Amino acid sequence: MKDELSATIPKEPSPRDGPTESEPAEPPSSGGRTLGLGGLLIELVVPAAFSAALLLVLASYTAYWDLHTPIGLGIFGLLLVALSLFVSIRVDGFTLARRRKRGRKQLLNRANPRARLVKFVLGGLVIPMGALAAANLFELPNHQTPMSLAIRLSIRKPSAARAEQLGNAVLRAEIPIGKVQGIVALQTLRSGEALDQLFRILSDDPAALEGGSVYQALSKALASYGASAKARLRQRFDQVSPGARRGAAAPPGDLFERYFAAGFEGVKSEIDGRSPEAAAEGDWERLQAARAGLKQALSQMETDTPSAQSGSRLPAFIMQTFLQMGLQKDPDLLAFSHRTAVDAEWSDAVRGQALLLIAKLGGMDDLDGLYAYLESPSTLLRTRATQAIATLQSKLTVAATSG
């Protein structure tokens, strides 16, 4: 009877008994704490890495976002911090339920508010800013930074493909007008890729330095990029070999003296042999006027010919491009102009352009140096010095009047 009664009374559940059918089985516990370092590192690194990759891709497809400029890089930094913080919050929310279930069994990456705030500060602010600074300051063996390398290896912009197509079209063009229009199109793109193509044309197209419309268009296009092109032009100028700076020695005298002076002397002798009445009619004055006009025309032709007496026309091209840039104050370029003007290894054409560049960038302290070139034995240098003095004096007069 007692056994039958006890069989009908329900028993209290015992820990020794297994889980009931209505209760889910709990996972066995190891009884110790885990470090949780792997999950924490993932949640700290993933937001910055994902955000940086996404922004590089977006920048590569945005025509007006140039990461080579300080403004473009600053925008990248601000967006990197904002996006990293957003991703960090989203990743934390995704893993929050699992971390709460573990409770105090995980030493790192806990679910309490203080631990989460520290993680947001690290993953959304400190790590992105530190990584960006390191990527721009750390120098690789090839004088690049990790940031510049990442920009170069990122997906190419659509404008890069268009710039390359225009560069190819310029190199394939058989008539000057086709080359000029392609160069103008590259100038209007206003991108780093277009500038690369302009320098490619300068290196690979033999017609670029032969003078004429292509020469002028390419110089103007490079000058429009200002400081972005200045450093690369200086580098190419310095790479000109000493043997190619002056080229073959030019014949003595200017064009008039070499080809027309003797002829005019012969005409003068013939006029002098005539009767005094013929001389009184003004033959001598007309001959003198013709001689002066021809001499002036030939002198202008000689000074305007790009590096006519130089083995390499590149230095004269670069100097002309500097002259066309909208630079008003540039101490480094001014010092470069002084060094070029006094360097006898350069041709007179290049040194003369350096004098004009001194006038463009210089001030009152540079006038005495320009006057010294008026005593030069070179007709070309005397002409350029006169032109430079007039330009600089006019600039100083305007500045004094406006001041």
KESEPA-766491 format. One line per 2 residues: number of its first residue (from 1); their letters; for each residue x, y, z of N, C-alpha, C. Coordinates in steps of 0.02 Angstrom, whole numbers, plus 50000, padded with zeros to 5 digits. Each point is the difference from the previous one (the first is absolute). Layout:
N
NUM = A = X/Y/Z/X/Y/Z/X/Y/Z ~ ...
//
This chain:
403
1 = MK = 50042/49940/50000/49958/50060/50000/50044/50062/50000 ~ 50051/49999/50043/50046/50057/50004/50038/50010/49934
3 = DE = 50019/49945/49970/50035/50005/49936/49955/50028/49946 ~ 49939/49981/50000/49953/50025/49949/49988/50075/50009
5 = LS = 49995/50023/50064/49988/50071/50013/50060/50043/49978 ~ 50060/49976/50017/50060/50038/49980/50009/50003/49925
7 = AT = 49975/49951/49967/50007/50000/49927/49957/50052/49968 ~ 49944/50018/50033/49954/50049/49971/50020/50072/50016
9 = IP = 50046/50012/50048/50023/50069/50017/50058/50019/49955 ~ 49994/50058/49967/50055/50021/49954/50062/50017/50040
11 = KE = 50057/49984/49974/50065/50013/50033/50027/50068/49979 ~ 50038/50031/50046/50036/50062/49984/50056/49985/49950
13 = PS = 50008/50042/49952/50055/49989/49953/50067/50003/50036 ~ 50044/49959/49983/50065/49996/50031/50055/50017/49950
15 = PR = 50052/50032/50025/50055/50015/49954/50030/49938/49969 ~ 49994/49946/50034/50028/49938/49972/49960/49975/49940
17 = DG = 49935/50018/50001/49959/49980/49943/50017/50042/49938 ~ 49990/49975/49945/50012/50037/49938/49948/50052/49990
19 = PT = 50006/50041/49950/49951/50052/49986/49933/49971/49980 ~ 49950/50034/50021/49932/49978/49982/49988/50011/49926
21 = ES = 49946/49970/49978/49985/50005/49928/49982/50071/49980 ~ 49971/50040/50048/49978/50068/49984/50056/50051/50007
23 = EP = 50057/49982/50030/50055/50046/50010/50057/49984/49951 ~ 50026/50051/49968/50055/49987/49953/50064/49984/50038
25 = AE = 50039/49961/49971/50063/49980/50031/50050/50056/49995 ~ 50034/50020/50056/50051/50051/50000/50067/49971/49979
27 = PP = 50038/50039/49965/50066/49974/49979/50044/49990/50060 ~ 50040/49950/49998/50045/49988/50056/50049/50057/50009
29 = SS = 50015/50017/50061/50045/50055/50015/50067/49972/50021 ~ 50053/50037/49978/50067/49978/50018/50018/50021/50071
31 = GG = 49959/50047/50026/50013/50023/50068/50052/50054/50005 ~ 50039/50020/49943/50051/50052/50002/49981/50059/49956
33 = RT = 50042/50053/50003/49988/50059/49959/50042/49997/49936 ~ 49972/50030/49947/50037/50006/49937/50024/50071/49991
35 = LG = 50054/50009/49962/50029/50067/49991/49958/50043/49953 ~ 49975/49972/49945/49960/50039/49953/50040/50049/49958
37 = LG = 50067/49989/49995/50042/50047/49964/49987/50000/49924 ~ 49988/49940/49973/49989/49995/49928/49939/50040/49978
39 = GL = 49945/49992/50035/49940/50037/49982/50009/50075/50008 ~ 50037/50021/50052/50011/50071/50010/50043/50030/49944
41 = LI = 50053/49964/49980/50042/50026/49946/49962/50006/49935 ~ 49958/49951/49987/49960/50002/49939/49955/50062/50000
43 = EL = 49966/50012/50057/49954/50057/50003/50037/50066/50001 ~ 50063/50001/50017/50039/50062/49998/50029/50014/49932
45 = VV = 50022/49949/49965/50035/50008/49936/49952/50003/49941 ~ 49947/49960/50002/49955/49995/49942/49970/50067/49981
47 = PA = 49975/50042/50048/49970/50064/49979/50048/50044/49961 ~ 50061/50008/50024/50048/50044/49964/50020/49971/49933
49 = AF = 50013/49934/49997/50020/49969/49937/49944/50003/49948 ~ 49940/49984/50022/49943/50001/49953/49987/50071/49976
51 = SA = 50002/50049/50045/49987/50069/49982/50052/50027/49952 ~ 50064/49985/50013/50054/50025/49956/49993/49970/49930
53 = AL = 49986/49936/49996/49992/49968/49934/49942/50030/49962 ~ 49944/50010/50035/49941/50028/49967/50013/50071/49976
55 = LL = 50033/50041/50040/50014/50069/49980/50049/50003/49942 ~ 50049/49955/49998/50046/49999/49943/49964/49984/49935
57 = VL = 49953/49953/50004/49961/49983/49940/49956/50059/49979 ~ 49968/50032/50049/49957/50058/49984/50041/50057/49970
59 = AS = 50060/50012/50028/50042/50054/49974/50024/49985/49929 ~ 50011/49937/49985/50024/49982/49934/49947/50011/49946
61 = YT = 49936/50002/50021/49946/50010/49951/49970/50071/50005 ~ 50031/50044/50039/49976/50069/50006/50050/50046/49966
63 = AY = 49978/50033/49948/50046/50039/49958/50030/50059/50038 ~ 49963/50030/50046/50023/50061/50033/50032/49986/50068
65 = WD = 50011/49938/50017/50030/49983/50065/50071/49975/49986 ~ 50048/50044/50008/50070/49984/49987/50036/49989/50066
67 = LH = 50019/49938/50015/50032/49984/50063/50073/50024/50002 ~ 50026/50026/49944/50068/50025/50000/50005/50071/50029
69 = TP = 49943/50033/50008/49999/50068/50027/49985/50000/50074 ~ 50023/50051/50037/49985/50002/50072/49926/50002/50016
71 = IG = 49961/50035/49959/49928/50003/50012/49968/49931/49991 ~ 50018/49966/49946/49973/49933/49988/50019/49951/50054
73 = LG = 50062/50005/50024/50022/49956/50053/49966/50016/50066 ~ 49986/50065/50013/49964/50018/50060/49929/49974/50000
75 = IF = 49967/50005/49943/49932/49972/49994/50001/49925/50012 ~ 50051/49967/49973/50006/49928/50011/50006/49984/50075
77 = GL = 50040/50039/50037/50009/49988/50071/49936/50009/50039 ~ 49962/50054/49985/49937/50011/50035/49949/49944/49987
79 = LL = 49994/49981/49936/49954/49947/49984/50022/49933/50029 ~ 50066/49989/50005/50025/49938/50029/49980/49993/50073
81 = VA = 50007/50054/50038/49981/49998/50071/49924/49990/50008 ~ 49961/50038/49961/49927/49994/50006/49976/49931/49981
83 = LS = 50025/49974/49945/49977/49935/49977/50025/49944/50046 ~ 50061/50006/50025/50026/49950/50046/49959/49998/50065
85 = LF = 49980/50057/50026/49959/50002/50060/49932/49968/49988 ~ 49971/50014/49941/49935/49971/49984/50006/49923/49994
87 = VS = 50051/49977/49965/50008/49928/49992/50015/49966/50067 ~ 50038/50034/50042/50015/49971/50066/49937/49991/50041
89 = IR = 49956/50049/49998/49936/49995/50037/49958/49943/49972 ~ 49998/49993/49934/49959/49948/49969/50028/49930/50017
91 = VD = 50066/49993/49997/50030/49935/50016/49989/49983/50074 ~ 50005/50049/50043/49987/49988/50071/49928/49977/50012
93 = GF = 49953/50033/49966/49931/49978/50008/49988/49930/49975 ~ 50036/49981/49948/49991/49933/49973/50025/49946/50048
95 = TL = 50053/50014/50036/50029/49950/50045/49979/50008/50073 ~ 49956/50050/50015/49983/50015/50069/49964/49943/50034
97 = AR = 49952/49969/49966/49961/49946/50032/50045/49941/50019 ~ 50047/49983/49958/50044/49943/50015/50045/50017/50060
99 = RR = 50024/50062/50003/50044/50018/50056/49962/50005/50066 ~ 49937/50022/49998/49960/50002/50061/49986/49929/50026
101 = KR = 49992/49954/49956/49987/49931/50020/50061/49971/50037 ~ 50060/50019/49978/50059/49975/50033/50011/50033/50068
103 = GR = 49975/50061/50009/50004/50033/50065/50072/50013/50020 ~ 50015/49983/50063/50066/50014/50028/50052/49947/49982
105 = KQ = 49981/49953/49959/50048/49948/49982/50051/50024/49948 ~ 49993/50062/49974/50045/50027/49951/50035/50062/50029
107 = LL = 50065/49999/50005/50037/50054/50031/50000/50063/49958 ~ 50008/49993/49934/50000/50058/49954/49936/50000/49958
109 = NR = 49988/50058/49968/49942/50007/49956/49935/49984/50037 ~ 49992/50027/50059/49939/49988/50038/49942/50042/49973
111 = AN = 49941/49987/50029/49940/50033/49975/49979/50058/50043 ~ 50039/50018/50051/49979/50056/50043/50013/50067/49964
113 = PR = 49965/50053/50021/50004/50065/49964/50071/50028/49998 ~ 50038/49994/50054/50067/50028/50001/50046/49966/49948
115 = AR = 49996/49934/49998/50042/49964/49952/49981/50016/49928 ~ 49936/50008/49988/49977/50017/49933/50023/50070/49979
117 = LV = 49997/50048/50048/50022/50068/49984/50074/50002/49983 ~ 50040/49964/50039/50071/49997/49986/50013/49971/49930
119 = KF = 49962/49950/49982/50008/49968/49934/49981/50048/49944 ~ 49947/50041/50011/49980/50048/49949/50054/50053/49991
121 = VL = 50030/50023/50054/50053/50051/49996/50061/49972/49963 ~ 50018/49938/50016/50058/49970/49967/49986/49984/49927
123 = GG = 49946/49963/49987/49986/49978/49932/49974/50054/49954 ~ 49967/50051/50028/49970/50052/49958/50041/50064/49995
125 = LV = 50047/50011/50047/50038/50062/49999/50075/49989/50000 ~ 50026/49967/50052/50072/49995/50010/50033/49960/49944
127 = IP = 49975/49940/49987/50031/49957/49950/49996/50029/49930 ~ 49942/50027/49977/49999/50030/49932/50047/50059/49993
129 = MG = 50002/50044/50051/50044/50059/49995/50073/49979/50003 ~ 50016/49953/50044/50069/49977/50004/50023/49965/49937
131 = AL = 49956/49959/49971/50017/49964/49939/50010/50048/49942 ~ 49957/50052/49996/50007/50049/49945/50065/50039/50007
133 = AA = 50017/50020/50061/50062/50036/50010/50061/49957/49983 ~ 49999/49938/50021/50056/49955/49985/50005/49987/49925
135 = AN = 49943/49994/49966/50000/49986/49928/50029/50058/49960 ~ 49996/50061/50027/50026/50059/49965/50071/50019/50021
137 = LF = 50022/49977/50059/50066/50019/50024/50052/49946/49991 ~ 49981/49938/50001/50048/49945/49993/50024/49997/49927
139 = EL = 50065/49999/49990/50028/50000/49932/50025/49931/49982 ~ 49978/49976/49942/50020/49936/49974/50067/50006/49965
141 = PN = 50033/49944/49984/50066/50004/49967/50001/50038/49935 ~ 49944/50002/49963/49999/50034/49935/49977/50073/50007
143 = HQ = 50007/50029/50060/49982/50070/50013/49926/50013/49993 ~ 49960/49948/50006/49928/50007/50002/49976/49990/50071
145 = TP = 49939/50019/50013/49968/49986/50064/49946/49947/49989 ~ 49980/49964/50053/49946/49951/49991/49937/50031/49971
147 = MS = 49986/50063/50018/49940/50033/49974/50005/50012/49925 ~ 50057/50026/49977/50008/50012/49929/49999/49935/49961
149 = LA = 50028/49947/50029/49998/49935/49966/49929/49974/49996 ~ 49961/50009/50054/49930/49977/49999/49960/50039/49949
151 = IR = 50013/50065/49994/49964/50041/49951/50017/49976/49929 ~ 50064/49986/49989/50021/49980/49932/49972/49931/49982
153 = LS = 49994/49955/50048/49977/49933/49987/49924/49993/50003 ~ 49966/50052/50022/49927/49995/50004/49970/50000/49930
155 = IR = 49937/49987/49996/49966/49996/49935/50008/50065/49962 ~ 50020/49996/49938/50016/50060/49961/49936/50039/49987
157 = KP = 50008/50066/50004/49943/50044/49987/49979/49996/49927 ~ 49936/50012/49986/49980/50005/49930/50037/50055/49963
159 = SA = 50016/50056/50036/50037/50054/49967/50070/49978/49980 ~ 50029/49951/50037/50066/49976/49981/49997/49965/49933
161 = AR = 49947/49960/49990/49993/49966/49936/49989/50051/49944 ~ 49961/50052/50014/49989/50051/49948/50064/50038/49986
163 = AE = 50038/50016/50052/50063/50036/49990/50049/49958/49959 ~ 50003/49935/50013/50044/49957/49962/49978/49997/49927
165 = QL = 49935/49998/49988/49976/49999/49931/50019/50064/49963 ~ 49995/50057/50035/50020/50063/49969/50075/50002/49986
167 = GN = 50039/49975/50048/50072/49997/49989/50019/49957/49941 ~ 49967/49943/49993/50012/49957/49942/49981/50034/49935
169 = AV = 49944/50038/50003/49978/50034/49939/50050/50054/49979 ~ 50029/50035/50049/50050/50051/49983/50061/49968/49969
171 = LR = 50023/49945/50028/50060/49967/49973/49987/49970/49931 ~ 49938/49981/49985/49985/49971/49934/49985/50053/49948
173 = AE = 49983/50060/50021/49979/50052/49952/50057/50016/49952 ~ 49981/50008/49937/50050/50013/49948/50004/50073/49979
175 = IP = 49952/50041/50022/50001/50070/49983/50002/50041/50065 ~ 50031/50059/49999/50007/50039/50061/49934/50019/50033
177 = IG = 49948/50015/49960/49936/50021/50029/49970/49944/50042 ~ 50009/49938/49980/49975/49944/50040/50037/49994/50066
179 = KV = 50065/50010/49999/50039/49998/50062/49980/50057/50047 ~ 49991/50060/49971/49983/50059/50041/49933/49990/50034
181 = QG = 49950/49975/49964/49934/49991/50030/50002/49948/50055 ~ 50038/49947/49991/50006/49950/50053/50034/50028/50062
183 = IV = 50052/50041/49990/50034/50031/50057/49954/50048/50037 ~ 49960/50038/49963/49952/50045/50032/49948/49961/50040
185 = AL = 49978/49943/49973/49952/49958/50037/50030/49974/50065 ~ 50064/49980/49999/50033/49978/50061/50007/50058/50049
187 = QT = 50011/50060/49975/50004/50058/50044/49935/50013/50036 ~ 49944/49991/49966/49935/50013/50030/49979/49946/50050
189 = LR = 50029/49940/49996/49982/49948/50048/50020/50018/50071 ~ 50056/50035/50009/50022/50023/50066/50006/49943/50050
191 = SG = 50034/49947/49982/50009/49942/50044/50073/49979/49999 ~ 50018/49962/50051/50068/49974/50003/50016/49953/49943
193 = EA = 49949/49962/49978/50011/49954/49944/50012/50039/49935 ~ 49963/50055/49990/50011/50040/49940/50070/50032/50001
195 = LD = 50023/50021/50059/50067/50027/50005/50052/49947/49983 ~ 49988/49939/50022/50046/49945/49982/50004/49991/49924
197 = QL = 49944/50005/49967/49998/49992/49927/50036/50058/49965 ~ 49995/50061/50027/50036/50056/49970/50076/49989/50005
199 = FR = 50023/49975/50056/50071/49985/50006/50020/49940/49956 ~ 49954/49955/49990/50013/49944/49954/50009/50026/49929
201 = IL = 49958/50048/49980/50007/50030/49933/50067/50036/49994 ~ 50019/50035/50053/50063/50036/50000/50059/49952/49990
203 = SD = 49994/49940/50027/50055/49951/49996/50000/49961/49935 ~ 49940/49981/49976/49995/49951/49946/49986/50030/49932
205 = DP = 49977/50062/49996/49981/50029/49935/50057/50045/49975 ~ 50034/49980/49946/50055/50042/49975/49977/50069/49978
207 = AA = 49937/50006/49979/49975/50064/49975/49987/50050/50056 ~ 50001/49977/50062/49983/50045/50055/50050/50056/50009
209 = LE = 50063/49987/49984/50052/50050/50011/50027/50030/49935 ~ 49965/49991/49946/50023/50026/49935/49976/50070/49987
211 = GG = 49965/50030/50048/49974/50067/49990/49931/49997/49968 ~ 49972/50059/49987/49935/50004/49968/49943/49992/50049
213 = SV = 49941/49984/49974/49939/49999/50040/50000/49945/50053 ~ 50029/49942/49985/50001/49945/50049/50044/50020/50059
215 = YQ = 50057/50029/49986/50046/50023/50052/49965/50050/50046 ~ 49967/50049/49971/49967/50052/50039/49941/49972/50040
217 = AL = 49961/49955/49969/49942/49972/50035/50021/49957/50060 ~ 50052/49960/49991/50023/49957/50054/50029/50042/50057
219 = SK = 50038/50052/49984/50028/50043/50051/49944/50035/50039 ~ 49950/50024/49966/49944/50034/50033/49960/49951/50044
221 = AL = 49990/49939/49975/49962/49950/50039/50037/49982/50064 ~ 50065/49989/49996/50039/49984/50060/50001/50059/50048
223 = AS = 50006/50060/49974/50001/50059/50042/49935/50009/50038 ~ 49944/49979/49971/49935/50008/50033/49995/49959/50064
225 = YG = 50042/49948/50007/49998/49959/50061/50041/50029/50056 ~ 50038/50054/49987/50034/50037/50052/50048/49957/50041
227 = AS = 49991/50004/50067/50046/49967/50046/50000/49924/49990 ~ 49945/49971/49977/49998/49928/49990/50050/49977/49947
229 = AK = 50014/50043/49951/50047/49983/49947/50070/50027/50013 ~ 50007/50049/50044/50064/50034/50009/50055/49953/50022
231 = AR = 49986/49959/50051/50052/49956/50027/50023/49950/49948 ~ 49954/49972/49961/50019/49951/49949/50038/50032/49944
233 = LR = 49985/50062/49983/50038/50036/49948/50070/50015/50025 ~ 50006/50020/50063/50066/50012/50028/50043/49936/49999
235 = QR = 49968/49944/50015/50037/49937/50000/50026/49984/49930 ~ 49958/50011/49950/50022/49986/49931/50054/50049/49977
237 = FD = 49995/50062/50023/50051/50049/49983/50068/49979/50029 ~ 50001/49977/50061/50062/49980/50032/50029/49936/49970
239 = QV = 49958/49960/49967/50023/49938/49971/50033/50008/49932 ~ 49999/50060/49972/50032/50012/49935/50075/49992/50009
241 = SP = 50030/49959/49959/50072/49986/50007/50041/50061/49983 ~ 50057/50010/50034/50042/50059/49986/50021/50006/49927
243 = GA = 50011/49943/49967/50021/50003/49930/49946/50025/49953 ~ 49937/49995/50020/49945/50021/49957/49976/50070/50015
245 = RR = 50031/50034/50048/49975/50065/50022/50011/50054/49948 ~ 50060/50002/49970/50013/50051/49951/49999/49973/49929
247 = GA = 50012/49935/49991/50000/49972/49934/50063/50021/49962 ~ 49996/49996/49935/50057/50020/49958/50010/50075/50004
249 = AA = 50063/50021/49994/50016/50071/50003/49969/50037/49941 ~ 49968/50056/50016/49967/50039/49948/50051/50042/49962
251 = PP = 49988/50015/49937/50046/50043/49963/50002/50069/50031 ~ 50055/50037/49994/50006/50066/50031/49951/50049/49968
253 = GD = 49978/50049/50042/49956/50052/49975/49928/49977/49997 ~ 49955/50050/49988/49930/49984/49994/49982/49984/49927
255 = LF = 49936/49988/49987/49979/49982/49932/50016/50054/49949 ~ 49990/50063/50019/50013/50054/49952/50074/50004/49983
257 = ER = 50043/49995/50051/50071/50005/49988/50026/49942/49958 ~ 49970/49941/50010/50025/49942/49963/49978/49999/49927
259 = YF = 49939/50026/49986/49973/49990/49933/49986/50064/49960 ~ 49994/50058/50034/49979/50060/49963/50046/50060/50008
261 = AA = 50044/49999/50050/50042/50059/50012/50045/50016/49940 ~ 50031/49948/49971/50044/50012/49943/49962/50027/49940
263 = GF = 49940/49975/49988/49960/50025/49944/49982/50074/50008 ~ 49982/50021/50060/49984/50070/50011/50061/50045/49992
265 = EG = 50058/49974/50020/50061/50039/49990/50014/50010/49926 ~ 49986/49948/49960/50008/50006/49928/49953/50052/49970
267 = VK = 49937/49999/50023/49952/50050/49975/50021/50070/50020 ~ 50026/50007/50061/50023/50066/50023/50057/50026/49956
269 = SE = 50046/49955/49984/50056/50021/49958/49976/50022/49932 ~ 49950/49964/49975/49973/50019/49934/49966/50068/50003
271 = ID = 49964/50013/50053/49967/50065/50006/50051/50056/50006 ~ 50053/49986/50041/50052/50052/50008/50035/50015/49934
273 = GR = 50001/49951/49954/50034/50011/49936/49958/50040/49951 ~ 49937/50010/50017/49958/50039/49955/50014/50075/50008
275 = SP = 49964/50038/49962/50008/50073/50004/49971/50025/50065 ~ 50023/50057/50026/49971/50029/50061/49926/50012/49995
277 = EA = 49975/50012/49938/49929/50012/49993/49959/49939/50020 ~ 50026/49940/49983/49963/49938/50017/49997/49991/50075
279 = AA = 50057/50016/50034/50000/49994/50072/49953/50050/50032 ~ 49997/50060/49969/49956/50051/50028/49927/49981/49994
281 = EG = 49983/49958/49953/49930/49980/49992/49974/49953/50054 ~ 50044/49981/50047/49977/49960/50056/50013/49926/49993
283 = DW = 50043/49980/49951/50014/49928/49993/50033/49972/50063 ~ 50045/50038/50028/50035/49977/50059/49953/49991/50060
285 = ER = 49954/50048/50009/49952/49995/50055/49954/49939/49991 ~ 49978/49988/49939/49957/49942/49989/50037/49935/50013
287 = LQ = 50064/49997/49981/50039/49940/50012/50009/49989/50075 ~ 50013/50053/50037/50007/49994/50072/49935/49976/50033
289 = AA = 49943/50024/49976/49935/49979/50028/49988/49926/49985 ~ 50017/49980/49938/49991/49929/49982/50046/49955/50042
291 = RA = 50062/50024/50010/50048/49961/50040/49975/49993/50072 ~ 49975/50054/50030/49976/49997/50069/49938/49955/50006
293 = GL = 49954/50005/49951/49940/49958/50003/50016/49926/49994 ~ 50045/49983/49953/50018/49930/49992/50037/49973/50061
295 = KQ = 50044/50041/50027/50038/49978/50059/49953/49988/50059 ~ 49950/50044/50008/49953/49991/50055/49957/49938/49990
297 = AL = 49978/49988/49939/49959/49941/49986/50039/49935/50013 ~ 50062/49998/49978/50041/49941/50011/50017/49989/50073
299 = SQ = 50011/50055/50037/50013/49995/50071/49940/49972/50037 ~ 49939/50024/49982/49939/49974/50031/49990/49926/49983
301 = ME = 50015/49982/49939/49993/49930/49979/50048/49956/50040 ~ 50061/50024/50012/50050/49961/50036/49981/49992/50073
303 = TD = 49974/50053/50031/49983/49996/50071/49938/49959/50012 ~ 49953/49998/49951/49938/49963/50010/50005/49927/49982
305 = TP = 50054/49980/49967/50008/49929/49982/50019/49960/50062 ~ 49960/49949/50019/50014/49964/50062/50064/49959/49996
307 = SA = 50049/50022/50040/50063/49964/50007/50031/49984/49933 ~ 50005/50051/49956/50023/49988/49933/50072/49978/49998
309 = QS = 50040/50020/50051/50071/49983/49999/50015/49947/50053 ~ 49950/49965/50025/50010/49951/50053/49993/49930/49974
311 = GS = 50041/49955/50028/49994/49930/49981/49936/49970/50024 ~ 49970/50027/50052/49937/49976/50026/49952/50059/50005
313 = RL = 49941/49994/49972/49950/50053/50003/49958/49996/50063 ~ 50007/49948/50038/49960/49992/50060/50010/50056/50051
315 = PA = 50062/50021/50016/50008/50054/50050/49964/50064/49980 ~ 50005/50019/49936/49965/50061/49979/49925/49992/50005
317 = FI = 49975/49941/49984/49928/49987/50007/49979/50007/50073 ~ 50039/49972/50045/49982/50004/50071/50002/50072/50025
319 = MQ = 50050/50038/49980/50003/50070/50021/49940/50039/49973 ~ 49981/49988/49939/49941/50034/49972/49937/49981/50039
321 = TF = 49995/49937/50020/49943/49978/50039/49997/50034/50068 ~ 50058/50008/50031/50003/50037/50063/49976/50072/49990
323 = LQ = 50019/50030/49944/49980/50069/49987/49925/50007/49991 ~ 49967/49947/49977/49928/50003/49988/49959/49983/50062
325 = MG = 50032/49975/50052/49963/49983/50061/49978/50064/50036 ~ 49945/49995/50035/49973/50057/50036/50033/50010/50068
327 = LQ = 50064/49988/50005/50037/50008/50063/50024/50072/50006 ~ 49990/50030/50058/50023/50068/50012/50057/50003/50050
329 = KD = 49997/49959/50052/50053/49997/50050/50019/49927/50012 ~ 50061/49985/49983/50025/49932/50009/50076/50005/50011
331 = PD = 50022/50005/50063/50071/50009/50013/50043/49943/49973 ~ 49974/49939/50003/50039/49944/49975/50011/50005/49924
333 = LL = 49948/50017/49963/50005/50006/49928/50042/50061/49981 ~ 49997/50053/50040/50041/50059/49987/50074/49984/50008
335 = AF = 50017/49964/50053/50070/49980/50010/50023/49954/49943 ~ 49956/49956/49977/50016/49957/49943/50014/50042/49938
337 = SH = 49962/50053/49990/50010/50043/49941/50067/50034/50003 ~ 50020/50024/50059/50065/50032/50006/50057/49951/49985
339 = RT = 49994/49939/50026/50052/49950/49987/50005/49984/49927 ~ 49944/49995/49966/50000/49984/49928/50029/50057/49959
341 = AV = 49984/50061/50018/50023/50058/49961/50075/50008/50003 ~ 50031/49983/50055/50073/50010/50006/50039/49938/49978
343 = DA = 49966/49945/49986/50034/49938/49981/50016/50001/49926 ~ 50063/50005/49984/50021/50005/49930/49992/49934/49962
345 = EW = 49986/49945/50036/49989/49936/49965/49935/50000/49961 ~ 49953/50042/50021/49936/50003/49964/50007/50045/49939
347 = SD = 49958/49990/49952/50001/50041/49939/49976/50070/50016 ~ 50016/50046/49957/49978/50069/50010/49924/50006/49999
349 = AV = 49967/49957/49961/49927/50001/49998/49970/49983/50068 ~ 50027/49948/50032/49975/49980/50066/50016/50052/50052
351 = RG = 50061/50026/49999/50020/50052/50048/49958/50063/49991 ~ 49984/50016/49937/49958/50058/49988/49930/49991/50029
353 = QA = 49972/49940/49993/49935/49987/50029/50003/50002/50076 ~ 50056/49980/50029/50008/50005/50072/49999/50073/50023
355 = LL = 50028/50045/49959/49996/50072/50016/49928/50024/50000 ~ 49960/49977/49953/49930/50020/49998/49962/49972/50061
357 = LI = 50019/49940/50022/49969/49971/50058/50019/50038/50064 ~ 50061/50025/50002/50021/50043/50056/49956/50063/50002
359 = AK = 49987/50029/49943/49957/50059/49997/49929/49984/50022 ~ 49976/49941/49985/49932/49981/50018/49993/49990/50075
361 = LG = 50051/49970/50031/49994/49981/50070/50039/50045/50047 ~ 50045/50042/49974/50046/50038/50041/49972/50066/50024
363 = GM = 50045/50038/50032/49982/50065/50027/50057/50050/49989 ~ 49999/50052/50041/50049/50053/49993/50072/49975/50007
365 = DD = 50011/49951/50043/50067/49975/50011/50029/49964/49939 ~ 49958/49982/49953/50023/49963/49941/50017/50045/49941
367 = LD = 49987/50065/50005/50012/50045/49944/50074/50006/49984 ~ 50041/50008/50051/50072/50008/49987/50029/49940/49963
369 = GL = 49978/49940/50018/50024/49941/49965/49980/49999/49927 ~ 49940/50024/49984/49978/50003/49931/50040/50051/49960
371 = YA = 50015/50057/50030/50039/50051/49964/50070/49974/49982 ~ 50027/49954/50041/50067/49974/49986/50002/49963/49934
373 = YL = 49943/49971/49978/50000/49962/49938/49998/50045/49939 ~ 49990/50065/50009/50003/50045/49942/50070/50006/49971
375 = ES = 50050/49979/50038/50069/50001/49976/50022/49932/49973 ~ 49953/49953/49994/50017/49933/49975/50020/50003/49927
377 = PS = 50048/49959/49979/50018/49997/49929/49946/49968/49957 ~ 49952/49967/50030/49947/49967/49962/49944/50049/49984
379 = TL = 49985/50005/49936/49945/50044/49979/49934/49976/50030 ~ 49991/49934/50002/49938/49972/50026/49991/50017/50074
381 = LR = 50054/49992/50039/49995/50016/50072/49988/50074/50011 ~ 50031/50043/49960/49987/50072/50008/49928/50017/49984
383 = TR = 49973/49967/49949/49930/50013/49982/49953/49976/50055 ~ 50012/49940/50026/49958/49974/50053/50007/50042/50064
385 = AT = 50061/50023/50014/50009/50041/50060/49961/50066/49995 ~ 50001/50030/49941/49962/50062/49990/49925/49987/50010
387 = QA = 49977/49946/49971/49929/49982/50007/49983/49987/50073 ~ 50044/49964/50036/49987/49985/50070/49999/50063/50043
389 = IA = 50047/50045/49987/50002/50063/50039/49936/50040/49990 ~ 49977/50004/49937/49938/50037/49987/49941/49968/50036
391 = TL = 49996/49933/49999/49945/49965/50033/50001/50010/50076 ~ 50059/49991/50030/50005/50007/50072/49989/50072/50023
393 = QS = 50028/50048/49963/49991/50069/50018/49926/50020/49996 ~ 49966/49976/49949/49928/50014/49993/49961/49970/50058
395 = KL = 50018/49939/50020/49966/49968/50057/50011/50038/50064 ~ 50061/50023/50011/50015/50038/50061/49964/50067/50000
397 = TV = 49994/50031/49942/49965/50065/49997/49926/49992/50016 ~ 49970/49947/49972/49929/49987/50015/49990/49985/50073
399 = AA = 50046/49961/50030/49994/49983/50071/50007/50062/50044 ~ 50046/50045/49981/50009/50061/50039/49940/50046/49994
401 = TS = 49970/50003/49940/49942/50042/49990/49939/49975/50038 ~ 49989/49935/49997/49942/49971/50035/50009/50001/50075
403 = G = 50065/49996/50024/50013/49999/50071/49992/50069/50031
//
